[in-house]
Amino acid sequence: MDYSKKDLSRDENQGLLAAIGEYHGSLIPLISPAMLLNRYVRKLDQPYLKQQFYLNPNPAELKLRNHV
């Protein structure tokens, strides 16, 4: 959040924090806040965040999935 909080709108920041809180409370799967983070990383075009392995696992089969 520190890398992006100044560059995102108030609504975007609140939405991301809400998604992280809902994940923490076991209300939504990890993929939801992870997808929001990926969207904002692409929007802000921050090289450091783009190279983070957790947000871009390789091979693609390791990407986060919704498991029931």
Number of C-alpha atoms within 10 A of each C-alpha: 10 6 12 15 12 10 13 15 11 11 9 14 17 13 14 20 14 13 21 20 14 16 16 12 10 10 11 15 19 17 16 17 20 17 14 15 17 15 12 19 19 12 11 15 11 13 10 9 19 15 12 10 9 13 16 15 13 10 7 8 8 10 12 17 11 9 6 4
